[in-house]
Amino acid sequence: MADTGYRIGDLALSARERRPAGRPRGIILALHGGGYGAGYWDFPPTSLLDVAAERGHLGVAIDRPGYGAAFDRPMPLAEQADAMLDLADELRAREGGVPLLLAGHSMGGILALTAAARPRAATALAAIDACGVPLRYTDAMQAALDARRLNAGETHFPSLGDAHARQAFFGADADFDPAALAYDAALRAPVPGAELPDAADAPRNLPALMRRITLPVRLSFAADEASSVADAAVAAEARAHLAASRRALVRFEAHSGHNISLHHVGRAFHHATIDWLEEAAA
């Protein structure tokens, strides 16, 4: 459940926030994937928000437009990117101008990269940490996403079922606690139709966007990714697309499926996110 909120113009966003004991040294602004919510980043055993606060940073996970308090305000990722940069500016002004890292998973990862390609990102953001980003789909998946349409009068697609989520988003049984599946099921939410074309178009649009990014970028693929194609060739393409970044790290997270944060490796993965911010801000 959201415990705080922010207002960007007339857009109200619910959020989860965790503050450190003293003045924050930095800020992590975390963006969830399609069909989830802010709670994705707050699974108790691995919570990014807890790790951020323990390390002296402010952790903020929002419910993106089309979710939570903004359920009735779905919008394409291009519009969301402007709102996220506005929020980043607001958070930094509130906290004395400390550096901010934009973290994104899956659809949130596409959004983080979209925001990072904006010219104003150079002053709003210190670094990007994206994971679960679909740079290539199987032919069947690409065709299915391209063909998907809402029925008349609908604004959201139904949330994913348990079997689909288990197959697409989790790795081997030994790599996560069974409680993670129950947590995942409780999180799942309808997917705004306004943003689904951005998921379908990600392999077509992201290369050009990524080539405009100069910020430090850590881009992670799950070793057991099943929702898109993630192999050595895709990683090589990603490195080439990020050639303008002043520091780019493209990597694979072992012992994990798509929802990395809900696997046993999630806590260490989140510590590495904080490391990335601290190195970028040094």
Secondary structure, DSSP 8 states (H G I E B T S, - for coil): ---EEEEETTEEEEEEEE--SSS-S-EEEEE--TT--GGGGG-TTT-HHHHHHHTT-EEEEE--TTSGGGTT----HHHHHHHHHHHHHHHHHHTTS--EEEEEETHHHHHHHHHHTSTTHHHH-SEEEEES--S---HHHHHHHHH----TT--EE----HHHHHHHH---GGGS-HHHHHHHHHH---EETTTHHHHHHHHHHHHHHHTT--S-EEEEEETT--SS--SHHHHHHHHHHTTTSSSEEEEEESS--S-GGGSTTHHHHHHHHHHHHHHHH-
